[in-house]
Structure formats: structure tokens, C-alpha cells
């Protein structure tokens, strides 16, 4: 042992009378060269000559009582609860067997320094630590004879003051099992972390000591664990099956990797399809974005029920907005609605979608949204005409759209031509006049569109669904689960409203309409030719079986056994899907990437749609208060200043 260290260890530990150097019976020759003052730098010698800092005195912190426990966990819970009440925390230092007997060493959470002082420090916060080399030690030993755990106090002293609150210790901030279970439940329900913290703060009996950041970290770890449990597409299929969706998946071969990947996913709830078959006359289709991490556009299909409420038919994720993608999605919709065919399909002027409708639903009328039509005119014609002339032009265009007869249409068309330039008329003749049978009133009056001439209903359904989504970077299975909650919320509200309206009767109806509330009376009013158009369940089965048999007869002889075997597997639900990878993130058509006045990170995470082209051309309003209308602030015609007219008379 070093002589100087031995002498200092045996010296009295008092600050009033420090032992002199002569009392140590040491000479400078016996001191190692590394410990001499001469070997120290000049600045170090100057610091060593300074008066040493006095040690701080702290009130004694009581140690837990030494006693026996039935188990190691019971002991740790007991001593941790004791430490929590007295301003410190206990952690496990190490655990090891001694002569076949298990032994656990407990220490204060401020006992050891985790970082080497001589190691290079990379961060600015690395010079901060909670550790004080606290000497507090407890020893827990297992007695094999009594099968108990005996706690002994090896060192009851602390070299620091007790904490003012348990939240000062990271150990006490840990979530309990009940809190973790509640957090997982709230996370699956899409509750925001700040609301989760508010709920946990009201729970008992264990108070919440963790900060809001700990809840964010917990949600992140849970998400990472979900990703590591199983491949992405397996979780997607499990989510679809667990939520009861009817679905179809389309896969394609990636040219770069040569592996199969999902390129489209159609899914719908059975309850929604049942409603869709009852209200299939007028449907609306529109694509929305920023719903999943793969940036796949979401094709949203909705309709209107008898209570004039919008509801969702089905969803379809597609990789690209091309003819083939829209055609496949509409084919799945047609199979889901069989044998019913929609009469009217209302969309935007998306040429690929319009082509797919003509292919899959040739008998349906494809109407165009008049609101988006007006916004396109604003973006294309206003820069040419100017604000004043554009107002006159737009009024003439609105008269053209609501024309009730061919004669009125020709008259309004002539007025329209007189209000605009040849460039504008060329634009109209190229883009809108050939499609007049999709929006002019007298040309669409023969189809049951129920006065739905805009896609505002499906746009509102976009917003209703996105209220449940967790963000634009959500995984596919998370998005599907959130959309299931959104659709079931819609169905629940519709069920309540329909049940309420059935109890409401209209007074003072004419006698001829008095029995419309009765189902039998309703069918009596329907003409005979319309009654025959409602197919029965037997007709549905015959139609299905006849189509299957026709396809079976077209197969070759060697393919028929495989067809029967695979069909039996489908009926037994024992078929196995061919493995394929998750979707590939690809750029797609749509709105511009991000708003101009929004940070890039916020625009990528938010589910709020980006502005359209016409929105970029609208002049922005100035931020701040509008100009004052106080008459005192208006200029005087006689040239007097404001101070002059504010003087009392």
C-alpha cells in the first residue's frame, strides 16, 4: 500500500485540526515523484495551495429496516417504497452466488459514476451527472434452510441530501404494469400523448411521475416492437381479418428487385356494403393523400343514404393513379356490389378515372364536380380576363350550367362567348364543352343524382376519416385499424339517426301520401315495372352459380381439377396467399408537395391536404388587424392633421 495513502487513511477526519505533515512521519523523498508539488504544473500548484472546500453536512437519511422477506421481489418493492418516502432510490448493483447461496447487492441510485472522468467528452451535457459516489449499500442473502431472504445493512450512510420529490429519480419515474396497460389501450384508440398523461395523472393509487417525453418514448418503442414482430403485409392481413373487412390484394413484380410487392388493396366492411346495395344509385369517388408511410393514394368511395347522410362504401389503396389502377379498383367495387350497378358516379375531372368508369360501368353516368370545375376556371381564365371581366364571365358560365333546355343553353352559350376572349373560348371548347352532358342541368336531369352535383360529400368524408388517423407516416396496418374506427363511427351515427327518424311522423300529409310510412304502402305506390327490378336472394344465388359454371366450362380439362381444389380451399378458408413484400413508395399525381407557408417536416407528417393549384394563385391576406374604420383616422379634405381635429372644441 502507498505510504501516503496509508497515512491519510489513518489520520483523523476533522476539519478544525488537520494533522501536520510531520505527524505522518514522512519525508518528501518517500513521496512518489508523481505526487510531489514540484512535478505539478504551475496552474495546478496554485490550485493546490488554495483553501480546500468544506464538505457539506446533510441530515441523515434512514435506511430500510433489516429483516427477512419471503421473496426477492417482495424485498425490493418494500425497500424501494421506503426509499421513495425518504428522498432517495435504490437500484441493483450486482447479483452473484457465494458458496451456492444467492446474494444481491443494492445501492443508492447516486452511488457510482457511470462515466470515466479521463475519457473524452463528446457532448456538452457530458459534464453533468447525478452520481455522487454515495457509499450506501444493502446486502440481500438467500437462506436455503428457511427459504427466506435476509436483508443486511452494509453501509447506511449517504453523502447527499434527500430529494424534494420522487420524480427527481429516474427509477421512480418508471411506469407501473397498470399504467403500461392503460397506455397501450389509449395508444390503440389514437389518444394524443398529452391526453394520455392527463388520464394517467387521474389514475390511482400510484401517482404518475414520468414526464410527457417518457410517454412519447413509450409509444415509439411500442411501434418499433410491432414492426419487429412480423412482416408488414402479414400484419396488414391480420388487421383486415381481425376487423372483419372484405378485401382483395393486388400484387406486382418490382422491376428493380424482381420480388412481388402489393400494388393495390381494396377493402370494405360488410355493413357498409349492405348499405351500399340499398343506396347504390348515386356514388361519389375521389382520391385523398397523406394517409400512410408509402404515400399510396387512397381511393375513397361513398354515397348517400335515405336520411341524406353521407357514408363510406369502401376504400382502395393504389400505387399509381393510372387507368389500370382505377380499373382494378372499380372491378372490385363491381364484384362487391353484385348484382347492383350504380346509376350515377360523381367524380372530379380525372381522365384516368373517367376512362375506368367507362370500361367497368358503361351503363352508369359519370358526372363531374361543378365546384372543382369552377376552381379550374378560376385558375385558368382569371389571369387572362382579369378580376372585373372574370366576374362577368363567371356569371355567364353559371347561367350556362343551369340551362333547363337546349334553347336556353344556346342562348346562354352566345352570351358566354360575348363576355370572354378567344383564348378563353378555345380553352372551354377543348376541355369543358365536349363534356357538357356531365354537368349541364338539362342533360343530367334524367338520372337520379338527387341534386348531388359536387363531390363535397366525399371531401367531408375524407376529413371525417383523417380525424382518426395518427399521421401521414403511419404504417399500413395502423391506418387500416384507424379507418375501421372511423367507418364504424359513421355507421353508429347513421343507425341512431335512422332509428330516430322512424319514430318521427309528418303531420297534415295528403291522404294519397298517408301510407308511405308503412312498408306495404310503399310497395303499393311503386309501379309494377319497378317492383320487378328488385331481385330476390334466389336470383342472386342463381346469377352467382351460373357465372361460376360458365367460367368452369371455359377451362381446359387439365385445369378443371385444380380449379375445383382451389375453389374448395376458398370456401373452407384454408387457402394460402403467395408471399409478397410491402408496397413500394412511389411518387404519384396529386397536389403539390407541401404548402409554401408550412415547414417541410410539418407538411410531411400532417394528414391535412396540400393546397390545389388554384389556391396558390389566390392572393394571400395580410397578417394583422384590418385597417381602422375610426373616422378620426381618416384624412381631412382641408389638409388639417389628426392632432388638429382631435382637439376639443
QUITAKA-V439007 format. One record per backbone hydrogen bond with DSSP energy under -0.5 kcal/mol. NH is the residue of the N-H (numbers start at 1). CO is the residue of the C=O. If there is no record, write none. Layout:
# QUITAKA-V439007
nh | co
NH | CO
NH | CO
This chain:
# QUITAKA-V439007
nh | co
6 | 2
7 | 3
8 | 4
9 | 5
10 | 6
11 | 7
14 | 12
24 | 21
25 | 22
26 | 21
30 | 27
31 | 27
35 | 32
36 | 33
40 | 37
45 | 41
46 | 42
47 | 43
48 | 44
49 | 45
50 | 47
62 | 60
67 | 65
69 | 149
75 | 71
76 | 72
77 | 73
78 | 74
79 | 75
80 | 76
81 | 77
82 | 78
83 | 79
84 | 80
85 | 81
86 | 82
87 | 84
88 | 83
91 | 107
93 | 91
93 | 105
94 | 105
96 | 103
98 | 101
101 | 98
103 | 96
104 | 140
105 | 94
106 | 104
106 | 138
107 | 91
108 | 136
109 | 89
111 | 108
114 | 112
117 | 115
119 | 116
122 | 120
126 | 123
127 | 124
128 | 125
132 | 110
134 | 110
137 | 155
138 | 106
139 | 152
140 | 104
141 | 139
141 | 150
142 | 102
143 | 148
144 | 142
147 | 143
148 | 143
149 | 69
150 | 141
150 | 148
151 | 67
152 | 139
152 | 150
154 | 137
154 | 152
155 | 137
163 | 87
168 | 165
169 | 166
173 | 169
173 | 170
174 | 171
180 | 176
181 | 177
182 | 178
183 | 179
184 | 180
185 | 181
186 | 182
187 | 183
188 | 184
189 | 185
190 | 187
191 | 186
195 | 192
196 | 192
197 | 193
198 | 194
199 | 195
200 | 196
201 | 197
202 | 198
202 | 199
203 | 199
203 | 200
207 | 205
209 | 207
214 | 211
215 | 211
215 | 212
216 | 212
217 | 213
218 | 214
219 | 215
220 | 216
221 | 217
222 | 218
223 | 219
224 | 220
225 | 221
226 | 222
227 | 223
228 | 224
229 | 225
230 | 226
235 | 231
236 | 232
237 | 233
238 | 234
239 | 235
240 | 236
241 | 237
242 | 238
243 | 239
244 | 240
244 | 241
245 | 240
246 | 268
247 | 245
248 | 266
250 | 264
252 | 261
254 | 259
258 | 254
261 | 252
262 | 581
263 | 250
264 | 250
265 | 317
266 | 248
267 | 315
268 | 246
270 | 244
273 | 269
274 | 270
275 | 271
276 | 272
277 | 273
278 | 274
279 | 275
283 | 344
284 | 302
285 | 346
286 | 300
288 | 298
293 | 474
295 | 292
297 | 318
298 | 288
299 | 297
299 | 316
300 | 286
300 | 298
301 | 299
301 | 314
302 | 284
303 | 311
304 | 282
305 | 309
308 | 305
311 | 303
313 | 301
314 | 301
315 | 267
316 | 299
317 | 265
318 | 297
319 | 263
322 | 320
326 | 322
327 | 323
328 | 324
329 | 325
330 | 326
331 | 327
332 | 328
333 | 329
334 | 330
335 | 331
336 | 332
337 | 333
338 | 334
338 | 335
340 | 337
343 | 281
344 | 281
345 | 365
346 | 283
347 | 345
347 | 367
350 | 348
351 | 349
354 | 350
355 | 351
356 | 352
357 | 353
358 | 354
359 | 355
360 | 356
361 | 357
364 | 361
365 | 343
366 | 364
367 | 345
367 | 365
368 | 438
369 | 347
370 | 453
373 | 369
374 | 370
375 | 371
376 | 372
377 | 373
378 | 374
379 | 375
380 | 376
381 | 377
382 | 377
382 | 378
384 | 381
385 | 381
386 | 382
390 | 386
391 | 387
392 | 388
393 | 389
394 | 390
395 | 391
396 | 392
397 | 393
398 | 394
399 | 395
400 | 396
401 | 397
402 | 398
403 | 400
409 | 405
410 | 406
411 | 407
412 | 408
413 | 409
414 | 410
415 | 411
416 | 412
417 | 413
418 | 414
419 | 415
419 | 416
420 | 417
425 | 421
426 | 422
427 | 423
428 | 424
429 | 425
430 | 426
431 | 427
432 | 428
433 | 428
435 | 432
436 | 433
438 | 435
439 | 436
440 | 436
441 | 401
442 | 403
443 | 440
444 | 440
444 | 441
445 | 441
447 | 444
449 | 447
452 | 449
453 | 451
459 | 455
460 | 456
461 | 457
462 | 458
463 | 459
464 | 460
465 | 461
466 | 462
467 | 463
468 | 465
469 | 465
472 | 605
474 | 471
479 | 475
480 | 476
481 | 477
482 | 478
483 | 479
484 | 480
485 | 481
486 | 482
487 | 483
488 | 484
489 | 485
490 | 486
491 | 487
492 | 488
493 | 489
494 | 490
495 | 491
496 | 492
497 | 493
498 | 494
499 | 495
500 | 496
501 | 497
502 | 498
503 | 499
503 | 500
504 | 501
507 | 505
513 | 510
514 | 511
516 | 513
518 | 515
522 | 518
523 | 519
524 | 520
525 | 521
526 | 522
531 | 527
532 | 528
533 | 530
534 | 531
535 | 533
540 | 536
541 | 537
542 | 538
543 | 539
544 | 540
545 | 541
546 | 542
547 | 543
548 | 544
549 | 545
550 | 546
551 | 547
552 | 548
553 | 549
554 | 550
555 | 551
555 | 552
559 | 556
560 | 556
561 | 557
563 | 559
564 | 560
565 | 561
566 | 562
567 | 563
568 | 564
569 | 565
570 | 566
571 | 567
572 | 568
573 | 569
574 | 569
575 | 569
581 | 260
586 | 294
592 | 611
594 | 592
598 | 595
603 | 599
604 | 600
605 | 601
606 | 602
616 | 612
616 | 613
617 | 613
618 | 614
633 | 630
634 | 631
636 | 640
639 | 636
645 | 641
646 | 642
647 | 643
647 | 644
